[in-house]
Amino acid sequence: MRKISRRQFLNDSVLMLAAASLPGKVLAQAGGSGARQKSANEKLNAAVIGCGSRGDGHVSEWLRREDVDLIAVCDADSAHMKSAMAKASKAGKKMPRAYRDFRDLLENPDIDVVSIATPNHTHAIISIMAMQAGKDVYVEKPVCHNIFEGHQMVRAARKHGRICQAGTQSRSNPGMRDAIQYLHDGKLGKITLARGLCYKSRPSIGLVTQPQPVPETVDYDLWLGPAPNKPPMRERFHYDWHWFWDYGNGDLGNQGAHEMDKARWGLNKRSFPESVIGYGGRFGYKDNGETPNTEVLILDYGDEQIIFEVRGLATDPLKGAKIGNIWYGTEGYMVSTSYNSAAAYDNDGKELEQFKGSGDHFANFVDAVRSRKSSDLNCDIEDGFISASLCHLGNISYLLGKNAAFDDKAKAFGDDKDAYETFARFEEHLASNGVDLKSGAYRLGRKLRFDAERLKFIGDKRADELLTRDYRAPFVVTDKV
């Protein structure tokens, strides 16, 4: 990956996928302005790419809107497309056109916007190709599978003048917006620590000893996209891909992406940390899953930090939160237990203020598509990229780590009291779930320093290699035209 400065990151116009991966009609449309701007009275034509569990929600969102027509759906699994078509029929809407290959869908000049809810490893390539084809994009979290391709997504949006919304919907909820503004206004003093929590019970996915069959309804080549052509080693083909590095990013990049985005938002950081260290493991059962079900990462911004905790085993909440956030200030703290609510407390635990209220992230996207101003987005692709990248940084540290005894932590976190307090709770949590701390081990990640200007690690070539991946042709994201 070539060296790219922060300034180039925002302004560099050199971006394309490998030409072989683009149909001719898409290349012809990749000139920048793309589809014509529609007036406020004209309906937008939308397409959904990826119609599974979350994609089903996208289909519902477009079908309920009066200012949008859902004219196309696409999925590598024909069963998902069948379900989407049936939903459109039940809603009394015109039947959308079905596509198996997203590249064919992008050739349709009538499509104005696409929303993407495919597995993580295909978010970037579909988004970039859609923007090159003149479409505006709503893409689910995490917006990218690795840091390099997320960087390319931002460059594509800027080069082609496209609107690209990241699907972290908390950004559009008035309850969270007011809560974050309360923090930014200094009502709790200086915020020194943001804690993200993903305490979400995840049972074992099971253990198989030989490759499992691909469902007959799935075009496996299209489903794999840029991932290596390996047979599935999981009982449940859909969803359990989250726990394999080739396709997912573990719960840190799955559910955790929401809370990571809020943690950074509350700190008012639109940048990368100075350093990161992650640790954890897959505890409590033995299965084919690769990603940790218990993981902690510490992101150091110098005067402030983010500590993120993933727990897939049974656990009690922390200050009332299981999936949410806690921000610690000099004059009090704030706890968020959902996407749309939070409460502020003083240092004695007395409640100061509550915040509640839901919004419409899709509506915000539609408004920005009509205004043609990315600044109107509540979560522009650059914010989605930075938040997803914080998750990726933690996973890179974890992957480069080594097994360590639980009592081997004397120098791991320097003089960071919050880090040691978190580690103590990490041990207590595992012990309460029957994990033998005396004979067992955890993976202690490598402490990595990051150069935000160059988007590279400092003095660590092995870590730099994990900023991207080996792409399977023709599904290749490149840094060259």
C-alpha positions in Angstrom: 0.0 0.0 0.0 1.5 3.3 -1.0 2.1 6.1 1.5 -0.8 8.5 1.6 -0.9 11.6 3.7 -4.0 12.8 5.6 -4.4 15.6 3.1 -4.2 13.2 0.2 -6.7 11.0 2.0 -9.3 13.6 1.6 -8.3 15.1 -1.7 -6.6 12.5 -3.8 -8.5 11.8 -6.9 -6.6 8.7 -7.9 -9.0 5.8 -7.2 -10.3 2.9 -9.2 -11.0 -0.8 -8.9 -9.1 -3.1 -11.2 -10.7 -2.5 -14.6 -11.3 -6.2 -15.1 -13.8 -6.2 -12.3 -16.1 -3.5 -13.9 -18.7 -4.2 -16.6 -18.4 -1.9 -19.6 -21.5 0.1 -18.8 -20.3 0.8 -15.3 -17.0 2.1 -16.6 -18.8 4.4 -18.9 -20.8 5.9 -16.0 -17.8 6.4 -13.7 -17.2 10.0 -14.7 -18.1 11.7 -11.4 -21.5 13.4 -11.4 -23.4 10.1 -12.1 -27.1 10.1 -12.0 -28.9 13.4 -12.4 -30.1 15.3 -9.4 -33.8 14.8 -8.7 -36.2 17.5 -7.5 -37.8 17.3 -4.1 -41.0 16.1 -5.8 -39.4 13.3 -7.8 -39.1 9.8 -6.2 -35.7 8.3 -5.8 -35.2 4.8 -7.3 -33.5 2.5 -4.7 -31.9 -0.9 -4.8 -31.0 -3.2 -1.9 -27.9 -5.4 -2.2 -27.8 -8.1 0.4 -31.4 -9.1 1.4 -30.7 -11.3 4.4 -31.3 -10.5 8.1 -30.3 -6.8 8.1 -31.0 -6.4 4.4 -34.6 -7.4 5.1 -34.8 -4.3 7.2 -33.5 -2.2 4.3 -36.2 -3.6 2.1 -38.8 -2.7 4.7 -37.4 0.8 5.0 -37.6 1.6 1.3 -41.0 0.0 0.9 -42.6 2.1 3.6 -41.3 5.4 2.2 -43.5 7.5 -0.2 -40.6 9.4 -1.7 -38.7 6.3 -2.8 -39.4 3.4 -5.1 -37.6 0.1 -4.5 -36.9 -1.0 -8.1 -34.2 -3.7 -7.6 -32.9 -6.2 -5.1 -29.8 -8.3 -5.3 -28.4 -11.3 -3.3 -26.1 -14.2 -4.0 -28.7 -16.3 -2.3 -31.9 -16.6 -4.4 -33.9 -17.5 -1.3 -33.2 -14.1 0.2 -34.3 -12.4 -3.1 -37.4 -14.5 -3.1 -38.2 -13.2 0.4 -37.6 -9.6 -0.6 -39.9 -9.9 -3.6 -42.6 -11.5 -1.5 -42.3 -8.5 0.9 -42.8 -6.1 -1.9 -45.8 -7.9 -3.2 -47.4 -8.0 0.3 -46.9 -4.3 0.6 -48.8 -3.8 -2.7 -45.7 -2.2 -4.4 -44.5 -2.8 -7.9 -42.3 -5.8 -8.0 -38.6 -4.9 -8.0 -36.2 -6.5 -10.5 -34.1 -9.3 -9.0 -30.4 -9.6 -9.7 -27.9 -12.3 -8.6 -24.7 -10.4 -9.5 -24.4 -6.9 -8.0 -22.3 -5.8 -11.0 -25.3 -6.4 -13.3 -27.5 -4.3 -11.0 -25.0 -1.4 -11.1 -25.4 -1.3 -14.9 -29.1 -0.2 -14.5 -29.0 3.6 -15.1 -32.4 4.1 -13.5 -31.1 3.3 -10.0 -30.3 6.4 -8.0 -29.3 4.9 -4.6 -28.2 1.6 -3.3 -28.2 0.3 0.3 -25.8 -2.4 1.1 -26.3 -5.1 3.8 -24.0 -7.9 2.5 -21.4 -9.6 4.7 -18.6 -7.3 5.9 -16.0 -8.4 3.4 -18.0 -7.2 0.4 -19.1 -3.8 1.8 -16.2 -1.8 0.3 -16.0 -3.3 -3.2 -19.7 -2.9 -3.8 -19.8 0.6 -2.3 -16.9 1.8 -4.4 -18.2 0.3 -7.6 -21.7 1.8 -6.9 -20.2 5.2 -6.5 -18.1 4.8 -9.7 -21.4 3.9 -11.4 -23.0 7.2 -10.2 -25.0 5.8 -7.4 -25.3 7.2 -3.9 -24.7 4.7 -1.1 -26.0 3.7 2.3 -23.7 1.0 3.6 -24.0 -1.0 6.8 -21.5 -1.1 9.6 -18.6 -1.8 9.7 -18.3 0.0 6.4 -15.1 -1.8 5.6 -13.4 -5.2 6.3 -10.0 -3.5 6.6 -8.5 -0.1 6.9 -7.1 0.2 3.3 -10.5 -0.4 1.6 -12.3 1.9 4.0 -9.8 4.6 3.0 -10.6 3.9 -0.6 -14.3 4.3 0.0 -13.8 7.8 1.3 -11.7 8.7 -1.7 -14.3 7.3 -4.0 -17.0 9.4 -2.4 -15.0 12.5 -2.7 -13.7 11.9 -6.3 -17.1 11.0 -7.7 -19.1 13.5 -5.7 -21.3 10.8 -4.2 -23.3 10.8 -0.9 -22.3 7.9 1.2 -23.9 7.2 4.6 -22.5 4.8 7.2 -25.3 2.7 8.8 -24.6 3.6 12.5 -28.1 4.9 13.1 -27.4 6.2 16.6 -26.1 9.3 14.9 -29.6 10.2 13.8 -31.4 9.6 17.1 -32.2 12.9 18.9 -31.7 11.2 22.3 -28.1 10.3 21.4 -27.4 13.6 19.6 -28.5 15.6 22.7 -26.5 13.4 25.0 -23.3 13.7 23.0 -23.8 17.5 22.8 -24.2 17.6 26.6 -20.7 15.9 26.8 -19.2 18.3 24.1 -20.6 21.3 26.0 -18.5 20.3 29.0 -21.4 19.6 31.4 -19.5 16.7 32.9 -16.1 18.4 32.8 -13.3 17.0 30.7 -14.1 13.5 29.4 -11.0 11.4 29.9 -12.3 7.9 29.2 -14.9 6.5 26.9 -15.9 2.9 27.5 -17.6 0.9 24.8 -19.5 -2.3 25.8 -20.6 -5.3 23.8 -21.8 -7.7 26.4 -23.9 -9.8 24.0 -24.3 -13.5 24.7 -23.1 -15.7 21.9 -23.5 -19.5 22.1 -21.1 -21.8 20.4 -21.5 -22.2 16.6 -20.6 -25.9 16.9 -17.6 -27.9 15.8 -17.4 -29.6 12.4 -14.5 -31.7 11.2 -15.0 -31.4 7.5 -16.3 -28.8 5.0 -20.0 -28.1 5.0 -22.2 -27.9 1.9 -23.0 -24.6 0.4 -26.8 -24.0 0.3 -28.2 -24.9 -3.1 -29.7 -21.4 -3.4 -26.3 -19.7 -3.0 -23.9 -18.7 -5.8 -20.8 -19.3 -3.8 -18.4 -17.4 -6.1 -20.5 -14.3 -5.8 -20.9 -14.7 -2.1 -17.1 -15.0 -1.6 -16.3 -12.0 -3.6 -12.8 -10.9 -2.6 -12.4 -13.7 0.0 -10.3 -16.8 -0.7 -12.1 -19.8 -2.3 -12.3 -22.1 0.8 -15.2 -24.4 1.7 -17.3 -23.3 4.6 -16.4 -24.7 8.0 -19.5 -23.8 9.9 -22.9 -25.5 10.5 -24.9 -22.3 9.8 -23.8 -20.8 6.5 -25.4 -17.4 7.1 -24.6 -15.1 10.0 -21.9 -17.3 11.5 -19.5 -15.9 8.9 -19.1 -13.1 11.5 -16.7 -15.3 13.5 -14.3 -16.0 10.6 -11.5 -13.5 9.7 -12.0 -14.0 5.9 -15.5 -12.5 6.1 -16.2 -10.9 9.5 -14.5 -8.9 12.2 -15.8 -10.7 15.3 -18.3 -8.9 17.6 -15.9 -6.0 17.9 -16.6 -5.1 14.3 -20.2 -6.4 14.4 -22.3 -5.2 17.2 -19.3 -3.4 18.7 -19.1 -1.1 15.7 -22.1 0.9 17.0 -20.7 1.4 20.4 -17.2 2.2 19.1 -18.7 4.9 16.9 -20.5 6.4 19.9 -17.4 6.1 22.2 -15.4 8.1 19.7 -18.2 10.6 19.0 -18.5 11.3 22.8 -14.8 12.1 23.0 -15.2 14.4 20.0 -12.3 12.6 18.2 -12.2 12.6 14.4 -8.8 11.0 14.3 -6.9 7.9 15.0 -5.2 7.0 18.3 -1.5 7.2 19.1 -1.4 3.6 20.1 -3.5 0.5 20.5 -3.3 -2.8 22.4 -5.9 -5.6 22.4 -6.2 -8.9 24.3 -8.6 -11.7 24.8 -9.5 -15.1 23.4 -12.2 -17.6 22.5 -13.3 -19.0 25.9 -16.0 -21.2 27.3 -16.4 -23.6 24.4 -14.6 -25.2 21.5 -15.9 -24.6 18.1 -14.8 -23.6 14.6 -15.1 -19.9 15.3 -11.8 -17.9 14.8 -12.5 -14.5 16.3 -12.4 -13.9 20.1 -15.6 -14.0 22.0 -14.0 -12.1 24.8 -11.8 -9.1 23.8 -10.6 -5.9 25.3 -8.8 -3.1 23.4 -7.2 0.1 24.7 -7.0 3.0 22.3 -4.7 5.8 23.6 -5.3 9.4 22.4 -2.7 10.8 24.8 -4.9 12.8 27.2 -8.0 10.6 26.6 -8.6 7.0 25.8 -11.2 4.5 24.6 -11.5 1.1 26.3 -13.7 -1.4 24.6 -14.9 -4.6 26.1 -16.5 -7.6 24.2 -18.1 -10.4 26.2 -19.9 -13.3 24.5 -20.3 -15.3 27.7 -22.9 -14.7 30.5 -22.1 -11.4 32.3 -23.6 -8.8 34.6 -24.0 -5.2 33.3 -21.5 -2.4 34.1 -23.3 0.6 35.6 -26.5 -0.7 34.1 -25.2 -1.1 30.6 -24.5 -4.3 28.6 -24.6 -3.0 25.0 -23.8 0.6 25.2 -21.3 3.2 26.5 -20.0 4.9 29.6 -18.2 8.3 29.4 -16.2 9.4 32.5 -15.6 13.1 33.1 -14.0 15.1 35.8 -17.5 16.3 37.0 -19.5 13.1 36.5 -20.3 10.3 34.0 -22.8 9.3 31.4 -24.3 5.9 30.7 -26.0 4.9 27.5 -27.9 1.6 27.4 -29.3 1.8 23.9 -29.0 3.5 20.5 -31.3 6.3 21.5 -31.0 7.1 25.2 -28.5 8.0 27.9 -28.4 9.5 31.4 -25.9 11.8 33.0 -24.8 11.5 36.7 -22.6 13.4 39.1 -19.7 11.8 40.8 -21.9 10.7 43.6 -24.2 8.8 41.3 -27.1 11.4 41.4 -28.9 11.6 38.1 -28.6 15.0 36.4 -30.4 14.6 33.1 -32.0 12.0 30.8 -31.9 11.9 27.0 -34.3 9.9 24.9 -35.6 10.0 21.3 -35.4 8.1 18.0 -34.8 9.4 14.6 -34.7 8.2 11.0 -31.2 7.4 9.6 -32.6 6.5 6.1 -34.5 9.8 6.0 -31.3 11.7 6.7 -29.6 9.8 3.9 -32.4 10.7 1.5 -32.3 14.4 2.5 -28.6 14.5 1.8 -29.0 12.8 -1.5 -31.4 15.5 -2.5 -29.3 18.4 -1.2 -26.1 16.9 -2.7 -24.2 17.9 0.5 -22.3 15.2 2.3 -22.2 17.6 5.3 -25.9 17.0 5.7 -25.2 13.4 6.6 -25.4 12.4 10.2 -22.7 9.8 9.6 -20.7 10.5 6.5 -18.5 7.7 5.2 -15.4 9.3 6.7 -16.9 8.9 10.2 -17.9 5.3 9.4 -14.4 4.6 8.2 -12.6 6.0 11.3 -14.9 4.2 13.7 -14.6 0.9 11.8 -10.8 1.4 11.7 -10.6 1.6 15.5 -12.1 -1.9 15.6 -9.7 -3.1 13.0 -6.7 -1.6 14.9 -7.7 -3.6 18.0 -8.1 -6.8 16.0 -4.7 -6.3 14.3 -3.1 -6.0 17.8 -4.9 -9.1 18.9 -3.9 -11.2 15.8 -0.2 -10.2 16.3 -0.3 -11.2 20.0 1.1 -14.2 21.9 -0.4 -16.4 24.5 0.2 -15.2 28.1 -0.5 -16.5 31.6 -3.2 -14.6 33.3 -0.8 -13.4 36.0 1.6 -12.1 33.3 0.4 -8.5 33.1 2.8 -6.6 35.3 4.1 -4.3 32.5 1.5 -4.8 29.8 -0.4 -1.5 30.5 2.3 0.7 32.0 0.8 2.9 34.7 -2.7 2.9 33.2 -5.0 2.3 36.3 -8.1 2.0 34.1 -6.5 -0.7 32.0 -5.6 -2.8 35.0 -9.1 -2.3 36.5 -10.5 -3.5 33.2 -8.2 -6.5 33.2 -9.2 -7.5 36.7 -12.9 -7.5 35.7 -11.9 -9.5 32.6 -10.4 -12.2 34.8 -13.4 -12.2 37.2 -15.8 -12.5 34.2 -13.9 -15.5 32.8 -13.6 -17.2 36.2 -17.4 -16.8 36.8 -17.9 -18.7 33.6 -15.7 -21.6 34.6 -12.5 -20.7 32.8 -9.5 -22.0 34.7 -7.2 -19.0 35.1 -4.4 -21.0 36.7 -3.7 -23.3 33.9 -5.3 -21.4 31.0 -3.9 -18.5 28.9 -5.2 -15.5 27.0 -3.8 -13.8 23.9 -2.0 -10.6 24.8 -1.8 -8.4 21.7 1.2 -6.4 20.4 1.2 -2.8 21.4 1.1 -0.8 18.2 1.8 2.8 17.5 -0.1 4.4 14.6 0.9 7.3 12.2 -2.5 8.9 11.4 -0.9 11.1 8.7 0.5 8.2 6.7 -2.2 5.7 7.8 0.6 3.3 8.7 1.9 1.6 11.8 5.2 3.0 13.1 8.1 0.5 12.7 5.9 -2.6 12.2 5.8 -4.0 8.7 3.9 -7.1 9.8 1.1 -4.9 11.2 1.1 -2.9 8.0 0.4 -6.1 6.0 -2.8 -6.4 8.0 -4.1 -3.0 6.9 -5.3 -4.7 3.7 -5.9 -8.3 2.4 -5.1 -10.5 -0.5 -8.0 -9.9 -2.9 -9.4 -12.7 -5.1 -9.7 -11.6 -8.7 -11.8 -10.0 -10.1 -13.1 -8.6 -6.8 -10.0 -6.4 -6.2 -9.8 -3.0 -4.5 -6.6 -1.3 -5.7 -5.0 2.1 -5.1 -4.4 2.7 -8.8 -6.5 3.9 -11.7 
